[in-house]
Amino acid sequence: MMEARDRAVLEFITKYAKRTDVGPSIREIMDALKERSERTVNLSVKRLEADGHIRRMGPRKIIMLPNQSVPGKCPHCGYVEAGENGQPG
């Protein structure tokens, strides 16, 4: 399961990239999420990359990988809860 901080970072990257067509810098992520530690944001970005959600192509080039969305969030209807074995909870 994705940590809340990682989910917030991924959501910000997604919105930022849609709005500007480029990925945000670590500093921009820090400012948007009111994080005081560059290391914390860097660790979240590294985890997202390791999990296959994003790819870093340079300092301002973070790209979303195809078919990746924020886990637990339906792009059309907001957050959804999954029940056991895919059945409604």
OpenMM code with the backbone's topology and positions (N, CA, C; nanometers):
from openmm import Vec3, app, unit

residues = "MET MET GLU ALA ARG ASP ARG ALA VAL LEU GLU PHE ILE THR LYS TYR ALA LYS ARG THR ASP VAL GLY PRO SER ILE ARG GLU ILE MET ASP ALA LEU LYS GLU ARG SER GLU ARG THR VAL ASN LEU SER VAL LYS ARG LEU GLU ALA ASP GLY HIS ILE ARG ARG MET GLY PRO ARG LYS ILE ILE MET LEU PRO ASN GLN SER VAL PRO GLY LYS CYS PRO HIS CYS GLY TYR VAL GLU ALA GLY GLU ASN GLY GLN PRO GLY".split()
positions = [
    Vec3(0.0838, -0.1178, 0.0000),
    Vec3(0.0000, 0.0000, 0.0000),
    Vec3(0.0887, 0.1246, 0.0000),
    Vec3(0.0477, 0.2233, -0.0729),
    Vec3(0.1238, 0.3467, -0.0863),
    Vec3(0.1051, 0.4344, 0.0380),
    Vec3(0.2149, 0.4918, 0.0862),
    Vec3(0.2088, 0.5826, 0.2005),
    Vec3(0.1363, 0.7108, 0.1602),
    Vec3(0.0763, 0.7765, 0.2593),
    Vec3(0.0002, 0.8992, 0.2329),
    Vec3(0.0887, 1.0069, 0.1703),
    Vec3(0.2115, 1.0202, 0.2184),
    Vec3(0.3016, 1.1221, 0.1635),
    Vec3(0.3322, 1.0917, 0.0166),
    Vec3(0.3586, 0.9644, -0.0143),
    Vec3(0.3868, 0.9270, -0.1529),
    Vec3(0.2664, 0.9547, -0.2420),
    Vec3(0.1473, 0.9266, -0.1910),
    Vec3(0.0248, 0.9522, -0.2674),
    Vec3(0.0097, 1.1021, -0.2943),
    Vec3(0.0378, 1.1835, -0.1938),
    Vec3(0.0278, 1.3289, -0.2097),
    Vec3(0.1290, 1.3796, -0.3129),
    Vec3(0.2504, 1.3245, -0.3089),
    Vec3(0.3530, 1.3635, -0.4058),
    Vec3(0.3084, 1.3243, -0.5470),
    Vec3(0.2577, 1.2028, -0.5620),
    Vec3(0.2131, 1.1564, -0.6935),
    Vec3(0.0975, 1.2414, -0.7455),
    Vec3(0.0025, 1.2755, -0.6589),
    Vec3(-0.1092, 1.3601, -0.7013),
    Vec3(-0.0591, 1.4972, -0.7459),
    Vec3(0.0357, 1.5535, -0.6712),
    Vec3(0.0888, 1.6842, -0.7093),
    Vec3(0.1617, 1.6770, -0.8427),
    Vec3(0.2448, 1.5746, -0.8607),
    Vec3(0.3180, 1.5591, -0.9871),
    Vec3(0.2196, 1.5484, -1.1036),
    Vec3(0.1146, 1.4703, -1.0847),
    Vec3(0.0143, 1.4503, -1.1898),
    Vec3(-0.0532, 1.5824, -1.2269),
    Vec3(-0.1000, 1.6559, -1.1277),
    Vec3(-0.1676, 1.7833, -1.1543),
    Vec3(-0.0719, 1.8853, -1.2151),
    Vec3(0.0488, 1.8919, -1.1633),
    Vec3(0.1472, 1.9878, -1.2126),
    Vec3(0.1813, 1.9586, -1.3585),
    Vec3(0.2045, 1.8312, -1.3903),
    Vec3(0.2410, 1.7934, -1.5267),
    Vec3(0.1280, 1.8209, -1.6251),
    Vec3(0.0039, 1.7990, -1.5841),
    Vec3(-0.1098, 1.8288, -1.6721),
    Vec3(-0.1208, 1.9782, -1.6988),
    Vec3(-0.0901, 2.0576, -1.5970),
    Vec3(-0.1036, 2.2028, -1.6085),
    Vec3(0.0111, 2.2659, -1.6864),
    Vec3(0.1326, 2.2133, -1.6728),
    Vec3(0.2498, 2.2804, -1.7287),
    Vec3(0.3229, 2.2024, -1.8369),
    Vec3(0.2908, 2.0760, -1.8549),
    Vec3(0.3580, 1.9872, -1.9510),
    Vec3(0.5031, 1.9570, -1.9148),
    Vec3(0.5455, 1.9909, -1.7951),
    Vec3(0.6769, 1.9503, -1.7437),
    Vec3(0.6582, 1.9040, -1.6003),
    Vec3(0.7528, 1.8255, -1.5532),
    Vec3(0.7459, 1.7798, -1.4156),
    Vec3(0.7947, 1.8874, -1.3201),
    Vec3(0.7506, 1.8808, -1.1946),
    Vec3(0.7932, 1.9787, -1.0960),
    Vec3(0.9337, 1.9485, -1.0448),
    Vec3(0.9967, 2.0489, -0.9898),
    Vec3(1.1246, 2.0276, -0.9223),
    Vec3(1.0973, 1.9771, -0.7810),
    Vec3(1.1986, 1.9240, -0.7175),
    Vec3(1.1849, 1.8789, -0.5789),
    Vec3(1.1431, 1.9970, -0.4913),
    Vec3(1.2008, 2.1133, -0.5148),
    Vec3(1.1673, 2.2328, -0.4368),
    Vec3(1.0202, 2.2698, -0.4546),
    Vec3(0.9672, 2.2591, -0.5754),
    Vec3(0.8256, 2.2907, -0.5990),
    Vec3(0.7349, 2.1922, -0.5272),
    Vec3(0.7744, 2.0653, -0.5254),
    Vec3(0.6970, 1.9647, -0.4517),
    Vec3(0.7002, 1.9979, -0.3025),
    Vec3(0.8202, 2.0319, -0.2526),
    Vec3(0.8340, 2.0686, -0.1112),
    Vec3(0.7424, 2.1852, -0.0751),
    Vec3(0.7451, 2.2888, -0.1561),
    Vec3(0.6642, 2.4080, -0.1293),
    Vec3(0.5148, 2.3761, -0.1329),
    Vec3(0.4719, 2.3011, -0.2324),
    Vec3(0.3296, 2.2699, -0.2479),
    Vec3(0.2767, 2.1852, -0.1328),
    Vec3(0.3587, 2.0928, -0.0850),
    Vec3(0.3146, 2.0015, 0.0205),
    Vec3(0.3572, 2.0485, 0.1597),
    Vec3(0.4200, 2.1670, 0.1644),
    Vec3(0.4665, 2.2247, 0.2910),
    Vec3(0.5609, 2.1307, 0.3656),
    Vec3(0.6464, 2.0655, 0.2881),
    Vec3(0.7500, 1.9785, 0.3450),
    Vec3(0.8735, 2.0620, 0.3709),
    Vec3(0.9402, 2.0368, 0.4804),
    Vec3(1.0604, 2.1122, 0.5126),
    Vec3(1.1878, 2.0372, 0.4754),
    Vec3(1.1761, 1.9103, 0.4431),
    Vec3(1.2937, 1.8293, 0.4158),
    Vec3(1.3001, 1.7864, 0.2691),
    Vec3(1.4067, 1.8268, 0.2032),
    Vec3(1.4285, 1.7843, 0.0645),
    Vec3(1.4483, 1.6330, 0.0588),
    Vec3(1.5135, 1.5789, 0.1599),
    Vec3(1.5391, 1.4349, 0.1649),
    Vec3(1.4081, 1.3544, 0.1680),
    Vec3(1.3108, 1.4011, 0.2451),
    Vec3(1.1819, 1.3325, 0.2545),
    Vec3(1.1126, 1.3271, 0.1186),
    Vec3(1.1104, 1.4391, 0.0488),
    Vec3(1.0480, 1.4439, -0.0838),
    Vec3(1.1260, 1.3563, -0.1812),
    Vec3(1.2583, 1.3634, -0.1755),
    Vec3(1.3404, 1.2799, -0.2634),
    Vec3(1.3134, 1.1317, -0.2414),
    Vec3(1.2979, 1.0903, -0.1155),
    Vec3(1.2682, 0.9494, -0.0870),
    Vec3(1.1331, 0.9090, -0.1446),
    Vec3(1.0336, 0.9964, -0.1333),
    Vec3(0.9017, 0.9657, -0.1911),
    Vec3(0.9111, 0.9520, -0.3424),
    Vec3(0.9837, 1.0437, -0.4069),
    Vec3(0.9998, 1.0389, -0.5523),
    Vec3(1.0732, 0.9098, -0.5918),
    Vec3(1.1748, 0.8722, -0.5173),
    Vec3(1.2484, 0.7480, -0.5473),
    Vec3(1.1592, 0.6259, -0.5316),
    Vec3(1.0737, 0.6244, -0.4264),
    Vec3(0.9815, 0.5112, -0.4086),
    Vec3(0.8812, 0.5043, -0.5225),
    Vec3(0.8294, 0.6206, -0.5647),
    Vec3(0.7336, 0.6220, -0.6758),
    Vec3(0.7983, 0.5722, -0.8041),
    Vec3(0.9241, 0.6061, -0.8234),
    Vec3(0.9949, 0.5581, -0.9414),
    Vec3(1.0196, 0.4078, -0.9320),
    Vec3(1.0601, 0.3606, -0.8163),
    Vec3(1.0852, 0.2172, -0.7968),
    Vec3(0.9577, 0.1353, -0.8146),
    Vec3(0.8436, 0.1931, -0.7769),
    Vec3(0.7151, 0.1233, -0.7903),
    Vec3(0.6564, 0.1342, -0.9308),
    Vec3(0.7232, 0.2099, -1.0191),
    Vec3(0.6786, 0.2184, -1.1577),
    Vec3(0.5725, 0.3224, -1.1862),
    Vec3(0.5529, 0.4177, -1.0959),
    Vec3(0.4520, 0.5217, -1.1182),
    Vec3(0.5055, 0.6376, -1.2013),
    Vec3(0.6337, 0.6686, -1.1823),
    Vec3(0.6952, 0.7813, -1.2524),
    Vec3(0.8338, 0.7408, -1.3007),
    Vec3(0.8905, 0.8251, -1.3841),
    Vec3(1.0303, 0.8086, -1.4259),
    Vec3(1.0954, 0.9459, -1.4213),
    Vec3(1.2131, 0.9522, -1.3604),
    Vec3(1.2898, 1.0767, -1.3574),
    Vec3(1.3845, 1.0770, -1.4752),
    Vec3(1.3737, 1.1821, -1.5547),
    Vec3(1.4566, 1.1938, -1.6745),
    Vec3(1.5541, 1.3104, -1.6622),
    Vec3(1.5646, 1.3678, -1.5446),
    Vec3(1.6498, 1.4834, -1.5202),
    Vec3(1.5918, 1.5638, -1.4059),
    Vec3(1.6557, 1.6749, -1.3712),
    Vec3(1.6112, 1.7502, -1.2551),
    Vec3(1.4682, 1.8033, -1.2631),
    Vec3(1.4210, 1.8424, -1.3801),
    Vec3(1.2836, 1.8913, -1.3943),
    Vec3(1.2043, 1.8056, -1.4912),
    Vec3(1.2445, 1.6854, -1.5076),
    Vec3(1.1779, 1.5991, -1.6039),
    Vec3(1.1305, 1.4729, -1.5315),
    Vec3(1.0186, 1.4843, -1.4610),
    Vec3(0.9535, 1.3691, -1.3994),
    Vec3(0.8319, 1.3392, -1.4846),
    Vec3(0.8245, 1.2189, -1.5373),
    Vec3(0.7118, 1.1847, -1.6237),
    Vec3(0.6285, 1.0737, -1.5614),
    Vec3(0.4994, 1.0790, -1.5876),
    Vec3(0.4086, 0.9734, -1.5448),
    Vec3(0.4217, 0.8595, -1.6437),
    Vec3(0.4230, 0.7386, -1.5946),
    Vec3(0.4287, 0.6243, -1.6837),
    Vec3(0.2869, 0.5886, -1.7276),
    Vec3(0.2724, 0.5312, -1.8471),
    Vec3(0.1391, 0.4993, -1.8991),
    Vec3(0.0583, 0.4114, -1.8045),
    Vec3(-0.0715, 0.4371, -1.8021),
    Vec3(-0.1658, 0.3586, -1.7227),
    Vec3(-0.1371, 0.3626, -1.5743),
    Vec3(-0.0759, 0.4682, -1.5269),
    Vec3(-0.0511, 0.4819, -1.3836),
    Vec3(-0.1442, 0.5885, -1.3296),
    Vec3(-0.2145, 0.5553, -1.2270),
    Vec3(-0.2996, 0.6535, -1.1604),
    Vec3(-0.2733, 0.6430, -1.0116),
    Vec3(-0.3319, 0.7315, -0.9379),
    Vec3(-0.3113, 0.7301, -0.7940),
    Vec3(-0.3893, 0.6129, -0.7349),
    Vec3(-0.3220, 0.5200, -0.6659),
    Vec3(-0.3912, 0.4050, -0.6079),
    Vec3(-0.5006, 0.4490, -0.5118),
    Vec3(-0.6156, 0.3825, -0.5202),
    Vec3(-0.7258, 0.4143, -0.4311),
    Vec3(-0.8121, 0.5286, -0.4792),
    Vec3(-0.7787, 0.5861, -0.5934),
    Vec3(-0.8570, 0.6989, -0.6430),
    Vec3(-0.9045, 0.6682, -0.7844),
    Vec3(-1.0321, 0.6803, -0.8037),
    Vec3(-1.0909, 0.6607, -0.9353),
    Vec3(-1.0892, 0.7957, -1.0064),
    Vec3(-1.0300, 0.8049, -1.1275),
    Vec3(-1.0197, 0.9348, -1.1936),
    Vec3(-1.1537, 0.9985, -1.2284),
    Vec3(-1.2595, 0.9196, -1.2337),
    Vec3(-1.3894, 0.9725, -1.2735),
    Vec3(-1.4810, 1.0021, -1.1557),
    Vec3(-1.4590, 0.9327, -1.0430),
    Vec3(-1.5567, 0.9477, -0.9352),
    Vec3(-1.4945, 0.9718, -0.7985),
    Vec3(-1.3648, 0.9910, -0.7894),
    Vec3(-1.3014, 1.0184, -0.6609),
    Vec3(-1.2509, 0.8915, -0.5951),
    Vec3(-1.2423, 0.8921, -0.4647),
    Vec3(-1.1893, 0.7769, -0.3922),
    Vec3(-1.2923, 0.6660, -0.3858),
    Vec3(-1.2456, 0.5442, -0.3976),
    Vec3(-1.3322, 0.4280, -0.3889),
    Vec3(-1.2694, 0.3289, -0.2926),
    Vec3(-1.3530, 0.2539, -0.2236),
    Vec3(-1.3038, 0.1500, -0.1345),
    Vec3(-1.3303, 0.0156, -0.2000),
    Vec3(-1.2325, -0.0699, -0.1907),
    Vec3(-1.2485, -0.2045, -0.2443),
    Vec3(-1.2830, -0.2989, -0.1301),
    Vec3(-1.3723, -0.3895, -0.1563),
    Vec3(-1.4073, -0.4897, -0.0571),
    Vec3(-1.3188, -0.6126, -0.0757),
    Vec3(-1.3510, -0.7166, -0.0067),
    Vec3(-1.2741, -0.8393, -0.0156),
    Vec3(-1.2994, -0.9079, -0.1493),
    Vec3(-1.1947, -0.9512, -0.2145),
    Vec3(-1.2029, -1.0212, -0.3439),
    Vec3(-1.2753, -0.9386, -0.4488),
    Vec3(-1.2602, -0.8064, -0.4435),
    Vec3(-1.3204, -0.7210, -0.5446),
    Vec3(-1.4682, -0.6946, -0.5254),
    Vec3(-1.5266, -0.7500, -0.4188),
    Vec3(-1.6681, -0.7290, -0.3929),
    Vec3(-1.6884, -0.6035, -0.3100),
    Vec3(-1.7993, -0.5332, -0.3282),
    Vec3(-1.8238, -0.4134, -0.2496),
    Vec3(-1.8145, -0.4432, -0.1014),
    Vec3(-1.7564, -0.3467, -0.0270),
    Vec3(-1.7303, -0.3653, 0.1162),
    Vec3(-1.8528, -0.3509, 0.1966),
] * unit.nanometer
topology = app.Topology()
chain = topology.addChain("A")
for resn in residues:
    res = topology.addResidue(resn, chain)
    for name in ("N", "CA", "C"):
        topology.addAtom(name, app.Element.getBySymbol(name[0]), res)
